[in-house]
Amino acid sequence: MAKEDNLSPKLDAKGVKLIQSIIGAALYIGRLLEMMILVTCNDIGIQQTQSTTNTLSLLSWLLDYMATYPNPSITYKALDMYL
């Protein structure tokens, strides 16, 4: 499946820097606790050097998701499995 051409306006250097800083923090959280956001971080990371307003809307979705689920955690449980 081919991607559509992105014809939305490009962001200035300040917008690109904002996206890079937010994605850096989100990747840190994603690696530690919330693995679900890593896919979106990857999609944004691919586009971050040539960011457009579509990239900014995807970043907005990611921030909304992170605000909706503010306390991610990982739970480990012992199993009765013998190897």
SULCOR-V835836 format. One record per residue. N is the residue number from 1. D_CENTER is the distance of its C-alpha to the mean C-alpha in whole Angstrom. Layout:
N	D_CENTER
N	D_CENTER
This chain:
1	22
2	22
3	19
4	21
5	21
6	19
7	22
8	20
9	21
10	19
11	18
12	20
13	19
14	19
15	16
16	14
17	15
18	13
19	10
20	10
21	11
22	8
23	6
24	9
25	9
26	6
27	7
28	10
29	10
30	8
31	11
32	14
33	13
34	11
35	10
36	9
37	5
38	6
39	7
40	4
41	3
42	6
43	7
44	6
45	8
46	11
47	11
48	11
49	15
50	16
51	14
52	15
53	15
54	14
55	11
56	11
57	12
58	8
59	7
60	10
61	9
62	6
63	8
64	11
65	10
66	9
67	13
68	14
69	14
70	15
71	16
72	15
73	17
74	19
75	22
76	24
77	28
78	31
79	32
80	36
81	35
82	38
83	37
